[in-house]
């Protein structure tokens, strides 16, 4: 039983490492910044999901309408999700 649990945990950890996020290119980062500015948001840490979706995520963006937000954009730079941080 212990071996099965350890093997399952190792598999889960290795799978999550395969989907690590990277940094967007300079052009991609500029476009993400432009989209955020148009919404009244700025800052935050930008990441590009590398599992094939090409989506972007901005952690802790500060918005004029209040608070910090985690914002997700698809590969076409369209906002798909905003979560208050």
CNS distance restraints for C-alpha pairs under 8 A (distance, minus, plus):
assign (resid   1 and name CA) (resid   5 and name CA) 6.41 0.50 0.50
assign (resid   2 and name CA) (resid   6 and name CA) 6.13 0.50 0.50
assign (resid   3 and name CA) (resid   7 and name CA) 5.99 0.50 0.50
assign (resid   4 and name CA) (resid   8 and name CA) 6.03 0.50 0.50
assign (resid   5 and name CA) (resid   9 and name CA) 6.13 0.50 0.50
assign (resid   6 and name CA) (resid  10 and name CA) 6.13 0.50 0.50
assign (resid   7 and name CA) (resid  11 and name CA) 6.14 0.50 0.50
assign (resid   8 and name CA) (resid  12 and name CA) 6.18 0.50 0.50
assign (resid   9 and name CA) (resid  13 and name CA) 6.17 0.50 0.50
assign (resid  10 and name CA) (resid  14 and name CA) 6.13 0.50 0.50
assign (resid  11 and name CA) (resid  15 and name CA) 6.11 0.50 0.50
assign (resid  12 and name CA) (resid  16 and name CA) 6.24 0.50 0.50
assign (resid  13 and name CA) (resid  17 and name CA) 6.31 0.50 0.50
assign (resid  14 and name CA) (resid  18 and name CA) 6.43 0.50 0.50
assign (resid  15 and name CA) (resid  19 and name CA) 6.93 0.50 0.50
assign (resid  16 and name CA) (resid  20 and name CA) 7.01 0.50 0.50
assign (resid  18 and name CA) (resid  51 and name CA) 7.88 0.50 0.50
assign (resid  19 and name CA) (resid  49 and name CA) 7.55 0.50 0.50
assign (resid  19 and name CA) (resid  50 and name CA) 6.26 0.50 0.50
assign (resid  19 and name CA) (resid  51 and name CA) 5.26 0.50 0.50
assign (resid  20 and name CA) (resid  49 and name CA) 7.07 0.50 0.50
assign (resid  20 and name CA) (resid  50 and name CA) 6.47 0.50 0.50
assign (resid  20 and name CA) (resid  51 and name CA) 7.57 0.50 0.50
assign (resid  21 and name CA) (resid  47 and name CA) 6.07 0.50 0.50
assign (resid  21 and name CA) (resid  48 and name CA) 5.61 0.50 0.50
assign (resid  21 and name CA) (resid  49 and name CA) 4.69 0.50 0.50
assign (resid  21 and name CA) (resid  50 and name CA) 5.49 0.50 0.50
assign (resid  22 and name CA) (resid  47 and name CA) 5.63 0.50 0.50
assign (resid  22 and name CA) (resid  48 and name CA) 5.20 0.50 0.50
assign (resid  22 and name CA) (resid  49 and name CA) 6.42 0.50 0.50
assign (resid  22 and name CA) (resid  50 and name CA) 6.49 0.50 0.50
assign (resid  23 and name CA) (resid  46 and name CA) 6.75 0.50 0.50
assign (resid  23 and name CA) (resid  47 and name CA) 4.91 0.50 0.50
assign (resid  23 and name CA) (resid  48 and name CA) 5.48 0.50 0.50
assign (resid  24 and name CA) (resid  28 and name CA) 5.59 0.50 0.50
assign (resid  24 and name CA) (resid  29 and name CA) 5.64 0.50 0.50
assign (resid  24 and name CA) (resid  46 and name CA) 7.13 0.50 0.50
assign (resid  24 and name CA) (resid  47 and name CA) 6.04 0.50 0.50
assign (resid  24 and name CA) (resid  48 and name CA) 5.24 0.50 0.50
assign (resid  24 and name CA) (resid  56 and name CA) 7.82 0.50 0.50
assign (resid  25 and name CA) (resid  29 and name CA) 6.04 0.50 0.50
assign (resid  26 and name CA) (resid  30 and name CA) 6.16 0.50 0.50
assign (resid  27 and name CA) (resid  31 and name CA) 6.33 0.50 0.50
assign (resid  28 and name CA) (resid  32 and name CA) 6.21 0.50 0.50
assign (resid  29 and name CA) (resid  33 and name CA) 6.11 0.50 0.50
assign (resid  29 and name CA) (resid  46 and name CA) 7.24 0.50 0.50
assign (resid  30 and name CA) (resid  34 and name CA) 6.23 0.50 0.50
assign (resid  31 and name CA) (resid  35 and name CA) 6.30 0.50 0.50
assign (resid  31 and name CA) (resid  77 and name CA) 7.39 0.50 0.50
assign (resid  32 and name CA) (resid  36 and name CA) 6.24 0.50 0.50
assign (resid  32 and name CA) (resid  77 and name CA) 6.61 0.50 0.50
assign (resid  33 and name CA) (resid  37 and name CA) 6.10 0.50 0.50
assign (resid  33 and name CA) (resid  42 and name CA) 7.00 0.50 0.50
assign (resid  33 and name CA) (resid  43 and name CA) 7.96 0.50 0.50
assign (resid  34 and name CA) (resid  38 and name CA) 6.24 0.50 0.50
assign (resid  35 and name CA) (resid  39 and name CA) 6.56 0.50 0.50
assign (resid  35 and name CA) (resid  77 and name CA) 7.32 0.50 0.50
assign (resid  36 and name CA) (resid  40 and name CA) 6.34 0.50 0.50
assign (resid  36 and name CA) (resid  41 and name CA) 4.88 0.50 0.50
assign (resid  36 and name CA) (resid  42 and name CA) 5.94 0.50 0.50
assign (resid  37 and name CA) (resid  41 and name CA) 5.15 0.50 0.50
assign (resid  37 and name CA) (resid  42 and name CA) 5.97 0.50 0.50
assign (resid  39 and name CA) (resid  63 and name CA) 7.88 0.50 0.50
assign (resid  40 and name CA) (resid  63 and name CA) 5.58 0.50 0.50
assign (resid  40 and name CA) (resid  64 and name CA) 5.46 0.50 0.50
assign (resid  40 and name CA) (resid  65 and name CA) 7.43 0.50 0.50
assign (resid  41 and name CA) (resid  61 and name CA) 6.27 0.50 0.50
assign (resid  41 and name CA) (resid  62 and name CA) 5.45 0.50 0.50
assign (resid  41 and name CA) (resid  63 and name CA) 3.98 0.50 0.50
assign (resid  41 and name CA) (resid  64 and name CA) 6.22 0.50 0.50
assign (resid  42 and name CA) (resid  61 and name CA) 5.55 0.50 0.50
assign (resid  42 and name CA) (resid  62 and name CA) 5.48 0.50 0.50
assign (resid  42 and name CA) (resid  63 and name CA) 6.42 0.50 0.50
assign (resid  43 and name CA) (resid  60 and name CA) 7.39 0.50 0.50
assign (resid  43 and name CA) (resid  61 and name CA) 5.03 0.50 0.50
assign (resid  43 and name CA) (resid  62 and name CA) 6.26 0.50 0.50
assign (resid  44 and name CA) (resid  58 and name CA) 5.72 0.50 0.50
assign (resid  44 and name CA) (resid  59 and name CA) 5.17 0.50 0.50
assign (resid  44 and name CA) (resid  60 and name CA) 4.68 0.50 0.50
assign (resid  44 and name CA) (resid  61 and name CA) 4.19 0.50 0.50
assign (resid  44 and name CA) (resid  62 and name CA) 7.10 0.50 0.50
assign (resid  45 and name CA) (resid  58 and name CA) 5.31 0.50 0.50
assign (resid  45 and name CA) (resid  59 and name CA) 5.12 0.50 0.50
assign (resid  45 and name CA) (resid  60 and name CA) 6.81 0.50 0.50
assign (resid  45 and name CA) (resid  61 and name CA) 7.51 0.50 0.50
assign (resid  46 and name CA) (resid  56 and name CA) 7.11 0.50 0.50
assign (resid  46 and name CA) (resid  57 and name CA) 5.76 0.50 0.50
assign (resid  46 and name CA) (resid  58 and name CA) 4.48 0.50 0.50
assign (resid  46 and name CA) (resid  59 and name CA) 6.60 0.50 0.50
assign (resid  47 and name CA) (resid  56 and name CA) 5.71 0.50 0.50
assign (resid  47 and name CA) (resid  57 and name CA) 5.22 0.50 0.50
assign (resid  47 and name CA) (resid  58 and name CA) 6.37 0.50 0.50
assign (resid  48 and name CA) (resid  54 and name CA) 6.48 0.50 0.50
assign (resid  48 and name CA) (resid  55 and name CA) 5.93 0.50 0.50
assign (resid  48 and name CA) (resid  56 and name CA) 4.49 0.50 0.50
assign (resid  48 and name CA) (resid  57 and name CA) 6.35 0.50 0.50
assign (resid  49 and name CA) (resid  53 and name CA) 6.76 0.50 0.50
assign (resid  49 and name CA) (resid  54 and name CA) 5.66 0.50 0.50
assign (resid  49 and name CA) (resid  55 and name CA) 5.42 0.50 0.50
assign (resid  49 and name CA) (resid  56 and name CA) 6.00 0.50 0.50
assign (resid  49 and name CA) (resid  57 and name CA) 7.56 0.50 0.50
assign (resid  50 and name CA) (resid  54 and name CA) 6.25 0.50 0.50
assign (resid  50 and name CA) (resid  55 and name CA) 8.00 0.50 0.50
assign (resid  53 and name CA) (resid  74 and name CA) 7.73 0.50 0.50
assign (resid  53 and name CA) (resid  75 and name CA) 6.98 0.50 0.50
assign (resid  54 and name CA) (resid  74 and name CA) 6.89 0.50 0.50
assign (resid  54 and name CA) (resid  75 and name CA) 4.97 0.50 0.50
assign (resid  55 and name CA) (resid  72 and name CA) 7.24 0.50 0.50
assign (resid  55 and name CA) (resid  73 and name CA) 5.77 0.50 0.50
assign (resid  55 and name CA) (resid  74 and name CA) 4.36 0.50 0.50
assign (resid  55 and name CA) (resid  75 and name CA) 4.75 0.50 0.50
assign (resid  55 and name CA) (resid  77 and name CA) 7.99 0.50 0.50
assign (resid  56 and name CA) (resid  72 and name CA) 5.69 0.50 0.50
assign (resid  56 and name CA) (resid  73 and name CA) 5.06 0.50 0.50
assign (resid  56 and name CA) (resid  74 and name CA) 6.18 0.50 0.50
assign (resid  56 and name CA) (resid  75 and name CA) 6.97 0.50 0.50
assign (resid  56 and name CA) (resid  77 and name CA) 7.77 0.50 0.50
assign (resid  57 and name CA) (resid  70 and name CA) 7.17 0.50 0.50
assign (resid  57 and name CA) (resid  71 and name CA) 5.70 0.50 0.50
assign (resid  57 and name CA) (resid  72 and name CA) 4.43 0.50 0.50
assign (resid  57 and name CA) (resid  73 and name CA) 6.29 0.50 0.50
assign (resid  58 and name CA) (resid  70 and name CA) 5.62 0.50 0.50
assign (resid  58 and name CA) (resid  71 and name CA) 5.11 0.50 0.50
assign (resid  58 and name CA) (resid  72 and name CA) 6.38 0.50 0.50
assign (resid  59 and name CA) (resid  69 and name CA) 6.76 0.50 0.50
assign (resid  59 and name CA) (resid  70 and name CA) 4.54 0.50 0.50
assign (resid  59 and name CA) (resid  71 and name CA) 6.60 0.50 0.50
assign (resid  60 and name CA) (resid  68 and name CA) 5.15 0.50 0.50
assign (resid  60 and name CA) (resid  69 and name CA) 5.13 0.50 0.50
assign (resid  60 and name CA) (resid  70 and name CA) 5.42 0.50 0.50
assign (resid  60 and name CA) (resid  85 and name CA) 6.68 0.50 0.50
assign (resid  61 and name CA) (resid  68 and name CA) 5.35 0.50 0.50
assign (resid  61 and name CA) (resid  69 and name CA) 5.14 0.50 0.50
assign (resid  61 and name CA) (resid  70 and name CA) 6.33 0.50 0.50
assign (resid  61 and name CA) (resid  71 and name CA) 7.41 0.50 0.50
assign (resid  62 and name CA) (resid  66 and name CA) 7.40 0.50 0.50
assign (resid  62 and name CA) (resid  67 and name CA) 6.02 0.50 0.50
assign (resid  62 and name CA) (resid  68 and name CA) 4.59 0.50 0.50
assign (resid  62 and name CA) (resid  69 and name CA) 6.41 0.50 0.50
assign (resid  63 and name CA) (resid  67 and name CA) 6.13 0.50 0.50
assign (resid  63 and name CA) (resid  68 and name CA) 6.40 0.50 0.50
assign (resid  63 and name CA) (resid  69 and name CA) 7.33 0.50 0.50
assign (resid  67 and name CA) (resid  84 and name CA) 7.12 0.50 0.50
assign (resid  67 and name CA) (resid  85 and name CA) 7.50 0.50 0.50
assign (resid  68 and name CA) (resid  84 and name CA) 6.07 0.50 0.50
assign (resid  68 and name CA) (resid  85 and name CA) 5.35 0.50 0.50
assign (resid  69 and name CA) (resid  82 and name CA) 6.37 0.50 0.50
assign (resid  69 and name CA) (resid  83 and name CA) 5.51 0.50 0.50
assign (resid  69 and name CA) (resid  84 and name CA) 4.46 0.50 0.50
assign (resid  69 and name CA) (resid  85 and name CA) 4.96 0.50 0.50
assign (resid  70 and name CA) (resid  82 and name CA) 5.71 0.50 0.50
assign (resid  70 and name CA) (resid  83 and name CA) 5.15 0.50 0.50
assign (resid  70 and name CA) (resid  84 and name CA) 6.34 0.50 0.50
assign (resid  70 and name CA) (resid  85 and name CA) 6.21 0.50 0.50
assign (resid  71 and name CA) (resid  79 and name CA) 7.11 0.50 0.50
assign (resid  71 and name CA) (resid  80 and name CA) 7.80 0.50 0.50
assign (resid  71 and name CA) (resid  81 and name CA) 5.73 0.50 0.50
assign (resid  71 and name CA) (resid  82 and name CA) 4.54 0.50 0.50
assign (resid  71 and name CA) (resid  83 and name CA) 6.51 0.50 0.50
assign (resid  72 and name CA) (resid  79 and name CA) 5.80 0.50 0.50
assign (resid  72 and name CA) (resid  80 and name CA) 5.63 0.50 0.50
assign (resid  72 and name CA) (resid  81 and name CA) 5.06 0.50 0.50
assign (resid  72 and name CA) (resid  82 and name CA) 6.47 0.50 0.50
assign (resid  73 and name CA) (resid  77 and name CA) 5.22 0.50 0.50
assign (resid  73 and name CA) (resid  78 and name CA) 5.12 0.50 0.50
assign (resid  73 and name CA) (resid  79 and name CA) 4.23 0.50 0.50
assign (resid  73 and name CA) (resid  80 and name CA) 5.30 0.50 0.50
assign (resid  73 and name CA) (resid  81 and name CA) 7.06 0.50 0.50
assign (resid  74 and name CA) (resid  78 and name CA) 5.47 0.50 0.50
assign (resid  74 and name CA) (resid  79 and name CA) 6.55 0.50 0.50
assign (resid  74 and name CA) (resid  80 and name CA) 6.46 0.50 0.50
